[in-house]
Every structure is written in C-alpha cells, then in structure tokens.
Amino acid sequence: MRARRKDGNHAAIKAALEAMGASVCDVYQLPGVLDIIVGYQGVDVRCEIKDPAQPLSKRNLTPAEKNVFATWKGHTPFILETVEDCRKLLKHILFGINRHR
C-alpha cells in the first residue's frame, strides 16, 4: 500500500479551521478515513481535502474515497478546497447539519 501524502493546501485548511474555533485531527495516512476529522460545536465530520491548484483530474475522488462517501453511515463527509469551504462547513454544523440534507 502506498503512503498517502498531504495536499498542498492541507496546512492552510487545517490552520483556517483551527482559527475559526474547530478541532482538527489529521488522519490522512489511515486508509479509508479521508484526510481530517473536524470537531465543532459537539459535531465531528470527516473531510477530504482537495487542492484547487491541481487540475480537475487530480481533484477527483479516488475509488476508495468514493467508497467512504457512499458507505459512511454517520454525517456525510465534506470536501474542502478553500478557506471559504471551511466557513461553509462550520456554518453548516452551527445551523444544524441534519436540516441541510
């Protein structure tokens, strides 16, 4: 199995989430877990980070990532590319993650 690497914007996404008051746990090296787990207001959400500097073909979900999105029975995972995506995620959590499905 290949070692997973961080996306180029991983540190910036993590720093932005933490600056906004979220907890962030790096799990990108664990297979089948996506890149990070974000905790905010008592809710944990798994997130996949994609680098918008990469071409679209490199930002597609891998088959393993697609499987996580399709089979995970907890909160739907999110894809984060930008700081604005981080704001949207935390707003989504703050205003009721289940009301927006």
One Martini backbone bead per residue (centre of mass of N, CA, C, O) as a GRO file, in nm:
protein
  101
    1MET     BB    1   0.095   0.036   0.022
    2ARG     BB    2   0.062   0.360  -0.014
    3ALA     BB    3   0.156   0.658   0.082
    4ARG     BB    4   0.006   0.928   0.201
    5ARG     BB    5  -0.050   1.263   0.102
    6LYS     BB    6  -0.052   1.586   0.125
    7ASP     BB    7  -0.191   1.854   0.040
    8GLY     BB    8  -0.093   2.177  -0.036
    9ASN     BB    9  -0.355   2.292   0.156
   10HIS     BB   10  -0.368   2.152   0.434
   11ALA     BB   11  -0.248   2.360   0.637
   12ALA     BB   12  -0.448   2.592   0.570
   13ILE     BB   13  -0.707   2.445   0.644
   14LYS     BB   14  -0.635   2.376   0.934
   15ALA     BB   15  -0.578   2.668   1.030
   16ALA     BB   16  -0.857   2.784   0.965
   17LEU     BB   17  -1.026   2.603   1.147
   18GLU     BB   18  -0.880   2.673   1.413
   19ALA     BB   19  -0.933   2.985   1.394
   20MET     BB   20  -1.261   2.913   1.405
   21GLY     BB   21  -1.272   2.674   1.652
   22ALA     BB   22  -1.165   2.408   1.557
   23SER     BB   23  -1.104   2.075   1.544
   24VAL     BB   24  -0.807   1.885   1.424
   25CYS     BB   25  -0.760   1.562   1.269
   26ASP     BB   26  -0.512   1.376   1.144
   27VAL     BB   27  -0.587   1.092   0.889
   28TYR     BB   28  -0.447   1.055   0.598
   29GLN     BB   29  -0.281   0.771   0.659
   30LEU     BB   30  -0.556   0.636   0.676
   31PRO     BB   31  -0.739   0.404   0.550
   32GLY     BB   32  -1.071   0.505   0.493
   33VAL     BB   33  -1.075   0.829   0.639
   34LEU     BB   34  -0.943   1.042   0.505
   35ASP     BB   35  -0.791   1.345   0.622
   36ILE     BB   36  -1.010   1.471   0.830
   37ILE     BB   37  -1.124   1.570   1.156
   38VAL     BB   38  -1.401   1.770   1.252
   39GLY     BB   39  -1.457   1.978   1.538
   40TYR     BB   40  -1.793   2.124   1.616
   41GLN     BB   41  -2.029   2.175   1.836
   42GLY     BB   42  -2.031   1.844   1.887
   43VAL     BB   43  -1.923   1.785   1.590
   44ASP     BB   44  -1.827   1.528   1.360
   45VAL     BB   45  -1.623   1.554   1.053
   46ARG     BB   46  -1.543   1.422   0.758
   47CYS     BB   47  -1.256   1.512   0.543
   48GLU     BB   48  -1.165   1.618   0.216
   49ILE     BB   49  -0.875   1.723   0.059
   50LYS     BB   50  -0.846   1.965  -0.205
   51ASP     BB   51  -0.649   2.104  -0.465
   52PRO     BB   52  -0.708   2.385  -0.669
   53ALA     BB   53  -0.418   2.374  -0.819
   54GLN     BB   54  -0.523   2.133  -0.942
   55PRO     BB   55  -0.641   1.945  -1.157
   56LEU     BB   56  -0.937   1.793  -1.189
   57SER     BB   57  -0.821   1.502  -1.221
   58LYS     BB   58  -0.675   1.529  -0.923
   59ARG     BB   59  -0.965   1.598  -0.759
   60ASN     BB   60  -1.073   1.342  -0.766
   61LEU     BB   61  -1.207   1.083  -0.641
   62THR     BB   62  -1.130   0.803  -0.526
   63PRO     BB   63  -1.245   0.496  -0.489
   64ALA     BB   64  -1.211   0.498  -0.179
   65GLU     BB   65  -1.353   0.771  -0.131
   66LYS     BB   66  -1.622   0.697  -0.258
   67ASN     BB   67  -1.683   0.472  -0.057
   68VAL     BB   68  -1.702   0.645   0.192
   69PHE     BB   69  -1.936   0.826   0.092
   70ALA     BB   70  -2.137   0.577   0.033
   71THR     BB   71  -2.103   0.414   0.339
   72TRP     BB   72  -2.134   0.624   0.540
   73LYS     BB   73  -2.345   0.656   0.849
   74GLY     BB   74  -2.283   0.928   0.907
   75HIS     BB   75  -2.186   1.208   0.841
   76THR     BB   76  -2.138   1.367   0.570
   77PRO     BB   77  -1.889   1.423   0.394
   78PHE     BB   78  -1.635   1.661   0.308
   79ILE     BB   79  -1.514   1.902   0.076
   80LEU     BB   80  -1.195   2.073   0.084
   81GLU     BB   81  -1.031   2.374  -0.071
   82THR     BB   82  -1.114   2.625   0.107
   83VAL     BB   83  -1.184   2.865   0.334
   84GLU     BB   84  -1.479   2.887   0.248
   85ASP     BB   85  -1.543   2.589   0.300
   86CYS     BB   86  -1.496   2.608   0.603
   87ARG     BB   87  -1.720   2.807   0.665
   88LYS     BB   88  -1.950   2.631   0.555
   89LEU     BB   89  -1.914   2.395   0.745
   90LEU     BB   90  -1.955   2.550   1.017
   91LYS     BB   91  -2.231   2.659   0.944
   92HIS     BB   92  -2.365   2.387   0.902
   93ILE     BB   93  -2.325   2.296   1.192
   94LEU     BB   94  -2.450   2.539   1.348
   95PHE     BB   95  -2.742   2.511   1.169
   96GLY     BB   96  -2.779   2.209   1.114
   97ILE     BB   97  -2.688   1.936   0.952
   98ASN     BB   98  -2.977   1.786   0.914
   99ARG     BB   99  -3.136   2.029   0.761
  100HIS     BB  100  -2.929   2.003   0.481
  101ARG     BB  101  -3.034   1.715   0.331
   0.00000   0.00000   0.00000
